[in-house]
Amino acid sequence: MEAVLFFLCLLGALLISQFVLWMLVDYAGMDELFAKGIAMAIAIVWNFFSRKYIVFKHSNGLPEQSSTDSVIDNF
């Protein structure tokens, strides 16, 4: 399930990046390189928050402890 959500978030970043680039170049008349930098920055922010709150929302950042880990730690 995480792989599907990860792919959808990446697809969302691509669509957002292309939309922002299109709007800035065609409608705002901005230079293509500067517009691409802004679009990339927005896509990076989207990637971070979409992965944090959609893909890995149930993960606390710590590896899950198996039943054998507690036995090994007691030695």
N, C-alpha and C positions, 0 to 999 in steps of 0.2 A: 504494500500500500504506500509506503514511504517513497518508493521509486516512482510511482505514478504521480504522487503529489510533487515530488522534486521536478519531474519533467514538466508538469503543468505550470509550476512556478517559473521555470526557465522559459517556457513558451510565453508566459505573461510578461516576463522581462523583455523578451524580443519584441513583442507587440507594443509595449509601452515605449521602448526605445525608438522603434520605427515611427510611431505616432508623433512623439515629441520631435524627432528629427524632421519629419514632414511638416509639422506645424511651424517650427522655427525657421526652416529654410524657405518654404513656399509662402507662408503668410506673414512672417515677421521680417523676412528678407535678410536674415542673419547669415554670416559666413558659415559655410558647411563644416569646417573644422571646429569652429567654436561651438556650433550647434551640436555636433557629435560629442564633444566633451560634456556638454550639459546633459545630453541624452544618456551618456554612459554613467554619469553621476547619479541620475535618477534611477537608472536600471540597477546600479549597485545598491542603492538604498532599498529598492524594491526587493532585490534578491535577499538581502540580510533579513528584513522584517518578514517577508513571506516564508522564508525557511524557518525562522525562529518561532513564528506564531501559527504557521499552517503545517509545515512538514514535521518539525521536531517539537511540537507543542507538548507532547507527553514526556519528553526526555528531560531529565533534570541535569544532564551533563555528566553524571557519574555512571560508571559501568555497573550493570546489575550484578549482584553478588549471588553466586550459585551456592548450593548447599554444601559443596565440597570446600569452598573458600573458608568457611568458618571452622571447619575441621583442621585445615592446614594452618590457619592463623593460631590455633591453640597450641601448636607444637613449639 
